[in-house]
């Protein structure tokens, strides 16, 4: 048998030739990749596995954060639908009706800003847990319909996100479960620290709508955005 003669591969085509193979006596032989045949340096396999694990952990953490961020808006929308029904029952019976069996709060009013088409059911407690479901009537202010300033608070990223669009002169309506509707006119807004906010003395009926500030921020902060309105 004569010696097998092989022609040298052109420069720059080594990788392509490995993929195509080399024909010897009518048989195509695929050459193994030199890089894949070499053993990994000491510790390289561990480093690659750790890098993959870290990347996977980051992806999982991101998905968890996205899911957690979606829970509050969904809860707010669903709760307002149930609160609307409870408010209608409250108006019909003249007594506060709980929106669901285990609820420790009940609707006390329906707040609306006609120009913006925004309507919210206001709850009768100012706890942080209740605020996840809707705006709440703060206990430090006047009761609805009483002389003084009635204060209603809600989260900036859900129920009171529309406060940033409220203008001076806008009408605000607050309907109680007794069927009486109180009308207000917006006179202005201010940004204050939560520990420096004081209720203005008033001989008439006033309304303050408060939320955290700035809008769109993440995390808690000391600032509050307060919209002021007077009886119209």
DRENDONU-58720 format. One record per residue (C-alpha): residue number from 0; residue in three letters; x, y, z. Coordinates in steps of 0.5 Angstrom, whole numbers. Layout:
BEGIN
ATOM pos code  east north    up
ATOM NUM  Ala     X     Y     Z
...
! end
This chain:
BEGIN
ATOM pos code  east north    up
ATOM   0  Unk     0     0     0
ATOM   1  Unk     3     7    -2
ATOM   2  Unk     4    12     3
ATOM   3  Unk    -2    17     4
ATOM   4  Unk    -1    24     2
ATOM   5  Unk    -5    30     5
ATOM   6  Unk    -5    37     3
ATOM   7  Unk    -4    42     8
ATOM   8  Unk   -10    46     9
ATOM   9  Unk   -10    54     7
ATOM  10  Unk    -9    59    12
ATOM  11  Unk   -15    61    16
ATOM  12  Unk   -19    55    14
ATOM  13  Unk   -17    51    20
ATOM  14  Unk   -24    51    24
ATOM  15  Unk   -28    50    17
ATOM  16  Unk   -24    44    15
ATOM  17  Unk   -25    41    22
ATOM  18  Unk   -33    42    21
ATOM  19  Unk   -32    39    14
ATOM  20  Unk   -28    34    16
ATOM  21  Unk   -22    31    12
ATOM  22  Unk   -23    25     6
ATOM  23  Unk   -18    20     7
ATOM  24  Unk   -18    14     2
ATOM  25  Unk   -26    16     0
ATOM  26  Unk   -27    16     8
ATOM  27  Unk   -29    23    11
ATOM  28  Unk   -25    24    18
ATOM  29  Unk   -28    29    23
ATOM  30  Unk   -22    32    27
ATOM  31  Unk   -24    34    34
ATOM  32  Unk   -23    41    36
ATOM  33  Unk   -16    42    40
ATOM  34  Unk   -20    47    45
ATOM  35  Unk   -25    41    47
ATOM  36  Unk   -20    36    47
ATOM  37  Unk   -15    40    52
ATOM  38  Unk   -17    39    60
ATOM  39  Unk   -19    45    63
ATOM  40  Unk   -14    49    68
ATOM  41  Unk   -15    47    75
ATOM  42  Unk   -21    50    78
ATOM  43  Unk   -24    53    72
ATOM  44  Unk   -30    48    72
ATOM  45  Unk   -32    50    79
ATOM  46  Unk   -31    58    77
ATOM  47  Unk   -36    56    71
ATOM  48  Unk   -41    53    75
ATOM  49  Unk   -41    58    80
ATOM  50  Unk   -42    63    75
ATOM  51  Unk   -48    60    72
ATOM  52  Unk   -51    59    79
ATOM  53  Unk   -50    66    81
ATOM  54  Unk   -53    68    74
ATOM  55  Unk   -59    64    75
ATOM  56  Unk   -60    67    82
ATOM  57  Unk   -60    74    80
ATOM  58  Unk   -65    72    75
ATOM  59  Unk   -69    69    80
ATOM  60  Unk   -69    75    85
ATOM  61  Unk   -71    79    79
ATOM  62  Unk   -77    75    78
ATOM  63  Unk   -79    75    85
ATOM  64  Unk   -78    83    85
ATOM  65  Unk   -83    83    79
ATOM  66  Unk   -88    79    82
ATOM  67  Unk   -88    82    89
ATOM  68  Unk   -89    89    85
ATOM  69  Unk   -95    87    82
ATOM  70  Unk   -98    84    88
ATOM  71  Unk  -100    91    91
ATOM  72  Unk  -103    94    84
ATOM  73  Unk  -107    87    83
ATOM  74  Unk  -109    87    90
ATOM  75  Unk  -111    95    90
ATOM  76  Unk  -116    94    84
ATOM  77  Unk  -119    87    86
ATOM  78  Unk  -120    90    93
ATOM  79  Unk  -124    97    90
ATOM  80  Unk  -128    92    86
ATOM  81  Unk  -131    89    93
ATOM  82  Unk  -131    95    97
ATOM  83  Unk  -135    98    91
ATOM  84  Unk  -140    93    93
ATOM  85  Unk  -140    94   100
ATOM  86  Unk  -141   101   100
ATOM  87  Unk  -147   100    96
ATOM  88  Unk  -150    96   101
ATOM  89  Unk  -148   101   106
ATOM  90  Unk  -152   106   103
ATOM  91  Unk  -158   102   102
ATOM  92  Unk  -158    99   109
ATOM  93  Unk  -155   106   112
ATOM  94  Unk  -150   102   116
ATOM  95  Unk  -142   100   114
ATOM  96  Unk  -142    93   111
ATOM  97  Unk  -135    89   111
ATOM  98  Unk  -133    88   104
ATOM  99  Unk  -131    81   106
ATOM 100  Unk  -132    76   112
ATOM 101  Unk  -125    77   115
ATOM 102  Unk  -124    85   114
ATOM 103  Unk  -123    89   120
ATOM 104  Unk  -125    95   116
ATOM 105  Unk  -131    98   112
ATOM 106  Unk  -132   103   107
ATOM 107  Unk  -134   110   110
ATOM 108  Unk  -134   114   103
ATOM 109  Unk  -134   115    96
ATOM 110  Unk  -129   120    94
ATOM 111  Unk  -129   122    86
ATOM 112  Unk  -125   128    82
ATOM 113  Unk  -130   129    76
ATOM 114  Unk  -125   132    72
ATOM 115  Unk  -120   126    72
ATOM 116  Unk  -125   121    72
ATOM 117  Unk  -122   118    79
ATOM 118  Unk  -127   115    84
ATOM 119  Unk  -124   111    90
ATOM 120  Unk  -128   108    96
ATOM 121  Unk  -125   111   103
ATOM 122  Unk  -124   106   109
ATOM 123  Unk  -126   108   116
ATOM 124  Unk  -119   106   119
ATOM 125  Unk  -112   109   118
ATOM 126  Unk  -108   103   119
ATOM 127  Unk  -102   101   114
ATOM 128  Unk  -106    94   113
ATOM 129  Unk  -112    98   111
ATOM 130  Unk  -109   102   106
ATOM 131  Unk  -106    97   102
ATOM 132  Unk  -114    96   100
ATOM 133  Unk  -116   103    99
ATOM 134  Unk  -115   110   102
ATOM 135  Unk  -117   111   109
ATOM 136  Unk  -120   116   113
ATOM 137  Unk  -114   118   118
ATOM 138  Unk  -117   119   126
ATOM 139  Unk  -113   125   127
ATOM 140  Unk  -118   129   123
ATOM 141  Unk  -125   131   123
ATOM 142  Unk  -130   126   121
ATOM 143  Unk  -134   127   115
ATOM 144  Unk  -139   132   115
ATOM 145  Unk  -136   135   121
ATOM 146  Unk  -133   142   122
ATOM 147  Unk  -125   142   121
ATOM 148  Unk  -120   139   116
ATOM 149  Unk  -122   131   114
ATOM 150  Unk  -116   128   112
ATOM 151  Unk  -115   122   107
ATOM 152  Unk  -109   118   106
ATOM 153  Unk  -107   113   101
ATOM 154  Unk  -101   110    97
ATOM 155  Unk   -98   114    92
ATOM 156  Unk   -97   108    87
ATOM 157  Unk  -104   106    87
ATOM 158  Unk  -110   109    90
ATOM 159  Unk  -107   116    90
ATOM 160  Unk  -103   116    84
ATOM 161  Unk  -107   121    81
ATOM 162  Unk  -106   127    86
ATOM 163  Unk  -100   129    82
ATOM 164  Unk  -105   131    76
ATOM 165  Unk  -110   135    81
ATOM 166  Unk  -110   142    79
ATOM 167  Unk  -113   148    83
ATOM 168  Unk  -120   149    82
ATOM 169  Unk  -122   142    81
ATOM 170  Unk  -128   139    84
ATOM 171  Unk  -128   134    89
ATOM 172  Unk  -134   130    92
ATOM 173  Unk  -134   126    98
ATOM 174  Unk  -141   121    99
ATOM 175  Unk  -142   118   106
ATOM 176  Unk  -146   112   107
ATOM 177  Unk  -151   116   109
ATOM 178  Unk  -152   119   102
ATOM 179  Unk  -150   126   103
ATOM 180  Unk  -145   128    98
ATOM 181  Unk  -140   134   101
ATOM 182  Unk  -137   138    95
ATOM 183  Unk  -130   141    96
ATOM 184  Unk  -126   146    91
ATOM 185  Unk  -118   145    91
ATOM 186  Unk  -114   151    93
ATOM 187  Unk  -107   148    92
ATOM 188  Unk  -102   143    94
ATOM 189  Unk   -96   143    98
ATOM 190  Unk   -90   138   100
ATOM 191  Unk   -88   137   107
ATOM 192  Unk   -85   132   112
ATOM 193  Unk   -89   127   115
ATOM 194  Unk   -87   130   122
ATOM 195  Unk   -89   137   121
ATOM 196  Unk   -95   137   118
ATOM 197  Unk  -101   140   122
ATOM 198  Unk  -108   141   121
ATOM 199  Unk  -110   148   119
ATOM 200  Unk  -115   151   124
ATOM 201  Unk  -122   152   120
ATOM 202  Unk  -129   154   122
ATOM 203  Unk  -132   151   116
ATOM 204  Unk  -131   144   112
ATOM 205  Unk  -124   143   109
ATOM 206  Unk  -121   137   106
ATOM 207  Unk  -113   134   106
ATOM 208  Unk  -111   129   101
ATOM 209  Unk  -104   126   103
ATOM 210  Unk  -100   121   100
ATOM 211  Unk   -92   120   100
ATOM 212  Unk   -87   124    96
ATOM 213  Unk   -84   124    91
ATOM 214  Unk   -89   120    86
ATOM 215  Unk   -85   114    83
ATOM 216  Unk   -80   113    88
ATOM 217  Unk   -78   107    91
ATOM 218  Unk   -78   106    99
ATOM 219  Unk   -80   110   104
ATOM 220  Unk   -79   117   105
ATOM 221  Unk   -80   123   110
ATOM 222  Unk   -84   127   105
ATOM 223  Unk   -92   128   104
ATOM 224  Unk   -95   131    98
ATOM 225  Unk  -102   134   101
ATOM 226  Unk  -108   137    96
ATOM 227  Unk  -112   142   100
ATOM 228  Unk  -119   143    99
ATOM 229  Unk  -125   147   102
ATOM 230  Unk  -132   147   102
ATOM 231  Unk  -135   149    95
! end
